[in-house]
């Protein structure tokens, strides 16, 4: 049987926040782009502070793109 691998990464919360930021950013394209996009940017910044650089920048970028696209449509 396969055994679960324990990960004692102190920055694991930052990865979760980064992924949630990306999901919220994608949702911003479909629902209330400004507010949801702002939430994705904030979650991306929190992920950056937790050393999850790539996920944080993706969350910020997707949230900003949703807000910018909302302005043009």
DSSP file (Angstrom, degrees, kcal/mol; ACC not computed):
  #  RESIDUE AA STRUCTURE BP1 BP2  ACC     N-H-->O    O-->H-N    N-H-->O    O-->H-N    TCO  KAPPA ALPHA  PHI   PSI    X-CA   Y-CA   Z-CA
    1    1 A X              0   0    0      0, 0.0     2,-0.3     0, 0.0     0, 0.0   0.000 360.0 360.0 360.0 149.6    0.0    0.0    0.0
    2    2 A X        -     0   0    0      1,-0.0     2,-0.3     0, 0.0     0, 0.0  -0.604 360.0-144.2 -80.7 139.0    1.0    3.5   -0.7
    3    3 A X        -     0   0    0     -2,-0.3     2,-0.2     1,-0.0    -1,-0.0  -0.794  20.8-107.6-103.5 146.9    1.9    5.6    2.4
    4    4 A X        -     0   0    0     -2,-0.3     2,-0.6     1,-0.1    -1,-0.0  -0.480  29.9-131.3 -70.8 139.3    1.1    9.3    2.7
    5    5 A X        -     0   0    0     -2,-0.2     2,-0.4     2,-0.0    -1,-0.1  -0.825  16.7-139.8 -94.4 124.1    4.1   11.6    2.5
    6    6 A X        -     0   0    0     -2,-0.6     2,-0.6     2,-0.0     0, 0.0  -0.697  14.0-161.4 -85.2 132.5    4.3   14.1    5.3
    7    7 A X        -     0   0    0     -2,-0.4     2,-0.4     2,-0.1     5,-0.1  -0.960  10.9-170.3-116.3 120.3    5.5   17.5    4.2
    8    8 A X        +     0   0    0     -2,-0.6     2,-0.7     3,-0.0    -2,-0.0  -0.361  30.4 150.6-103.2  52.1    6.7   19.8    6.9
    9    9 A X    >   -     0   0    0     -2,-0.4     3,-1.6     1,-0.1     4,-0.2  -0.760  36.1-158.1 -88.1 116.4    6.9   22.9    4.7
   10   10 A X  T 3  S+     0   0    0     -2,-0.7     3,-0.4     1,-0.3    -1,-0.1   0.710  92.8  53.0 -67.8 -17.2    6.3   26.0    6.8
   11   11 A X  T >> S+     0   0    0      1,-0.2     4,-1.0     2,-0.1     3,-0.6   0.148  72.5 108.6-102.6  19.7    5.3   27.9    3.6
   12   12 A X  H <> S+     0   0    0     -3,-1.6     4,-1.8     1,-0.2     3,-0.2   0.834  73.1  61.2 -64.6 -31.3    2.7   25.5    2.5
   13   13 A X  H 3> S+     0   0    0     -3,-0.4     4,-2.5     1,-0.2    -1,-0.2   0.858  98.6  57.4 -62.7 -34.0    0.0   28.0    3.4
   14   14 A X  H <> S+     0   0    0     -3,-0.6     4,-2.3    36,-0.2    -1,-0.2   0.860 104.0  51.9 -66.5 -34.8    1.4   30.4    0.8
   15   15 A X  H  X S+     0   0    0     -4,-1.0     4,-2.4    -3,-0.2    -1,-0.2   0.910 110.2  48.7 -66.8 -40.6    1.0   27.8   -1.9
   16   16 A X  H  X S+     0   0    0     -4,-1.8     4,-2.5     2,-0.2    -2,-0.2   0.924 111.8  48.6 -63.9 -43.4   -2.7   27.3   -0.9
   17   17 A X  H  X S+     0   0    0     -4,-2.5     4,-2.3     1,-0.2    -1,-0.2   0.891 110.8  52.2 -63.9 -38.5   -3.2   31.1   -0.9
   18   18 A X  H  X S+     0   0    0     -4,-2.3     4,-1.9     2,-0.2    -2,-0.2   0.927 110.8  46.1 -62.7 -45.7   -1.5   31.3   -4.3
   19   19 A X  H  X S+     0   0    0     -4,-2.4     4,-2.4     1,-0.2    -2,-0.2   0.899 112.3  50.7 -64.7 -40.2   -3.8   28.6   -5.8
   20   20 A X  H  X S+     0   0    0     -4,-2.5     4,-2.8     1,-0.2    -1,-0.2   0.889 108.2  53.9 -64.2 -37.6   -6.9   30.2   -4.3
   21   21 A X  H  X S+     0   0    0     -4,-2.3     4,-2.2     2,-0.2    -2,-0.2   0.892 109.0  48.1 -61.9 -40.3   -5.8   33.5   -5.8
   22   22 A X  H  X S+     0   0    0     -4,-1.9     4,-2.2     2,-0.2    -2,-0.2   0.921 112.7  47.8 -66.2 -43.9   -5.5   32.0   -9.3
   23   23 A X  H  X S+     0   0    0     -4,-2.4     4,-2.1     1,-0.2    -2,-0.2   0.914 113.2  47.9 -63.7 -42.6   -8.9   30.3   -8.9
   24   24 A X  H  X S+     0   0    0     -4,-2.8     4,-1.4     1,-0.2    -1,-0.2   0.884 109.9  54.0 -65.8 -37.4  -10.5   33.6   -7.7
   25   25 A X  H  < S+     0   0    0     -4,-2.2     4,-0.5     2,-0.2    -2,-0.2   0.898 108.8  47.6 -62.8 -40.9   -8.8   35.4  -10.6
   26   26 A X  H >< S+     0   0    0     -4,-2.2     3,-1.2     1,-0.2     4,-0.3   0.895 109.5  53.6 -66.5 -39.2  -10.3   33.0  -13.1
   27   27 A X  H >X S+     0   0    0     -4,-2.1     4,-2.2     1,-0.3     3,-1.6   0.798  95.8  69.9 -64.3 -27.3  -13.7   33.5  -11.5
   28   28 A X  T 3< S+     0   0    0     -4,-1.4    -1,-0.3     1,-0.3     9,-0.2   0.740  88.5  63.2 -64.4 -21.9  -13.3   37.2  -11.9
   29   29 A X  T <4 S+     0   0    0     -3,-1.2    -1,-0.3    -4,-0.5    -2,-0.2   0.725 114.8  31.6 -72.0 -19.2  -13.7   36.8  -15.6
   30   30 A X  T <4 S+     0   0    0     -3,-1.6     2,-0.4    -4,-0.3    -2,-0.2   0.722 120.7  40.7-110.2 -28.6  -17.2   35.6  -15.0
   31   31 A X  S  < S-     0   0    0     -4,-2.2    -1,-0.3     1,-0.1     5,-0.2  -0.988 121.0 -32.3-130.2 130.8  -18.5   37.3  -11.9
   32   32 A X     >  -     0   0    0     -2,-0.4     4,-2.3     1,-0.1     5,-0.4   0.781  64.5-159.8  32.3  70.6  -18.1   41.0  -10.8
   33   33 A X  H  > S+     0   0    0      1,-0.2     4,-2.0     2,-0.2     5,-0.2   0.803  79.0  52.7 -52.7 -40.6  -14.7   41.5  -12.3
   34   34 A X  H  > S+     0   0    0      2,-0.2     4,-2.1     3,-0.2    -1,-0.2   0.963 115.7  35.4 -66.7 -51.7  -13.6   44.5  -10.3
   35   35 A X  H  > S+     0   0    0      2,-0.2     4,-1.8    -3,-0.2    -2,-0.2   0.913 122.4  43.7 -71.4 -43.1  -14.3   43.1   -6.7
   36   36 A X  H  X S+     0   0    0     -4,-2.3     4,-2.0    -5,-0.2    -1,-0.2   0.890 113.9  52.1 -70.2 -37.8  -13.3   39.5   -7.4
   37   37 A X  H  X S+     0   0    0     -4,-2.0     4,-2.1    -5,-0.4    -2,-0.2   0.895 108.2  51.6 -62.9 -40.1  -10.2   40.7   -9.4
   38   38 A X  H  X S+     0   0    0     -4,-2.1     4,-2.3    -5,-0.2    -1,-0.2   0.889 108.2  51.9 -63.4 -38.5   -9.2   42.9   -6.5
   39   39 A X  H  X S+     0   0    0     -4,-1.8     4,-2.5     1,-0.2    -1,-0.2   0.891 108.2  51.5 -64.3 -38.7   -9.5   39.9   -4.2
   40   40 A X  H  X S+     0   0    0     -4,-2.0     4,-2.2     2,-0.2    -2,-0.2   0.892 109.6  49.9 -65.3 -38.8   -7.3   37.8   -6.5
   41   41 A X  H  X S+     0   0    0     -4,-2.1     4,-2.2     2,-0.2    -2,-0.2   0.925 111.3  48.5 -64.5 -43.9   -4.6   40.6   -6.5
   42   42 A X  H  X S+     0   0    0     -4,-2.3     4,-2.2     1,-0.2    -2,-0.2   0.918 111.7  48.9 -63.3 -43.5   -4.7   40.7   -2.7
   43   43 A X  H  X S+     0   0    0     -4,-2.5     4,-2.3     1,-0.2    -1,-0.2   0.877 109.6  53.5 -63.9 -36.3   -4.4   37.0   -2.4
   44   44 A X  H  X S+     0   0    0     -4,-2.2     4,-2.1     2,-0.2    -2,-0.2   0.898 108.2  49.2 -63.6 -40.3   -1.5   37.1   -4.9
   45   45 A X  H  X S+     0   0    0     -4,-2.2     4,-2.0     2,-0.2    -2,-0.2   0.901 110.2  50.8 -65.4 -40.7    0.3   39.7   -2.7
   46   46 A X  H  X S+     0   0    0     -4,-2.2     4,-1.2     1,-0.2    -2,-0.2   0.907 109.8  50.6 -63.0 -40.8   -0.2   37.5    0.4
   47   47 A X  H  <>S+     0   0    0     -4,-2.3     5,-2.5     1,-0.2    -1,-0.2   0.879 107.7  53.7 -64.5 -37.0    1.2   34.5   -1.5
   48   48 A X  H ><5S+     0   0    0     -4,-2.1     3,-1.6     1,-0.2    -1,-0.2   0.906 105.9  52.5 -62.5 -40.9    4.2   36.7   -2.5
   49   49 A X  H 3<5S+     0   0    0     -4,-2.0    -1,-0.2     1,-0.3    -2,-0.2   0.779 106.2  55.4 -65.5 -25.8    4.8   37.5    1.2
   50   50 A X  T 3<5S-     0   0    0     -4,-1.2    -1,-0.3    -3,-0.2   -36,-0.2   0.218 122.5-104.5 -92.9  14.9    4.8   33.8    2.0
   51   51 A X  T < 5S+     0   0    0     -3,-1.6     2,-0.8     1,-0.2    -3,-0.2   0.711  83.8 127.3  72.1  23.2    7.5   33.0   -0.5
   52   52 A X     >< +     0   0    0     -5,-2.5     4,-2.0     1,-0.2     5,-0.2  -0.691  30.8 166.9-105.0  77.1    5.2   31.5   -3.2
   53   53 A X  H  >  +     0   0    0     -2,-0.8     4,-2.4     1,-0.2     5,-0.2   0.919  64.8  43.7 -64.3 -53.6    6.5   33.8   -5.9
   54   54 A X  H  > S+     0   0    0      1,-0.2     4,-2.1     2,-0.2    -1,-0.2   0.929 116.7  45.0 -63.8 -47.8    5.2   32.2   -9.1
   55   55 A X  H  > S+     0   0    0      1,-0.2     4,-2.3     2,-0.2    -1,-0.2   0.878 112.5  53.6 -64.9 -36.4    1.7   31.5   -7.8
   56   56 A X  H  X S+     0   0    0     -4,-2.0     4,-2.3     2,-0.2    -2,-0.2   0.930 109.7  46.2 -63.1 -46.3    1.5   35.0   -6.3
   57   57 A X  H  X S+     0   0    0     -4,-2.4     4,-2.7     1,-0.2    -1,-0.2   0.865 111.4  52.5 -66.8 -35.1    2.4   36.7   -9.6
   58   58 A X  H  X S+     0   0    0     -4,-2.1     4,-2.7    -5,-0.2     5,-0.3   0.922 109.7  48.8 -65.5 -42.6    0.0   34.5  -11.5
   59   59 A X  H  X S+     0   0    0     -4,-2.3     4,-2.1     2,-0.2    -2,-0.2   0.914 113.7  46.5 -61.2 -43.6   -2.8   35.5   -9.1
   60   60 A X  H  X S+     0   0    0     -4,-2.3     4,-2.5     2,-0.2    -2,-0.2   0.924 114.4  47.8 -64.0 -44.6   -1.9   39.2   -9.4
   61   61 A X  H  X S+     0   0    0     -4,-2.7     4,-2.4     2,-0.2    -2,-0.2   0.907 113.0  45.8 -65.5 -43.5   -1.7   39.0  -13.2
   62   62 A X  H  X S+     0   0    0     -4,-2.7     4,-2.1     2,-0.2    -1,-0.2   0.910 114.5  48.8 -68.3 -41.0   -5.0   37.1  -13.7
   63   63 A X  H  X S+     0   0    0     -4,-2.1     4,-1.8    -5,-0.3    -2,-0.2   0.914 113.3  46.9 -63.3 -42.7   -6.8   39.5  -11.3
   64   64 A X  H  X S+     0   0    0     -4,-2.5     4,-2.7     1,-0.2     5,-0.2   0.891 110.4  53.0 -66.4 -39.3   -5.4   42.6  -13.0
   65   65 A X  H  X S+     0   0    0     -4,-2.4     4,-2.6     1,-0.2     5,-0.2   0.898 107.8  51.5 -63.1 -39.7   -6.2   41.2  -16.5
   66   66 A X  H  X S+     0   0    0     -4,-2.1     4,-1.7     2,-0.2    -1,-0.2   0.901 112.0  46.3 -63.7 -40.6   -9.8   40.6  -15.4
   67   67 A X  H  X S+     0   0    0     -4,-1.8     4,-1.5     2,-0.2    -2,-0.2   0.927 113.8  48.0 -67.3 -44.5  -10.1   44.2  -14.1
   68   68 A X  H  X S+     0   0    0     -4,-2.7     4,-1.2     1,-0.2     3,-0.2   0.910 111.2  49.9 -64.2 -42.2   -8.5   45.7  -17.2
   69   69 A X  H  X S+     0   0    0     -4,-2.6     4,-1.2     1,-0.2     3,-0.2   0.870 105.8  57.8 -64.2 -35.6  -10.7   43.6  -19.6
   70   70 A X  H  < S+     0   0    0     -4,-1.7     3,-0.3     1,-0.2    -1,-0.2   0.869 101.8  55.8 -61.6 -36.3  -13.8   44.8  -17.6
   71   71 A X  H  < S+     0   0    0     -4,-1.5    -1,-0.2     1,-0.2    -2,-0.2   0.865 110.2  44.6 -64.0 -35.3  -12.9   48.4  -18.3
   72   72 A X  H  <        0   0    0     -4,-1.2    -1,-0.2    -3,-0.2    -2,-0.2   0.638 360.0 360.0 -86.5 -14.2  -12.8   47.8  -22.1
   73   73 A X     <        0   0    0     -4,-1.2    -1,-0.2    -3,-0.3    -2,-0.2   0.414 360.0 360.0-108.9 360.0  -16.1   45.8  -22.2
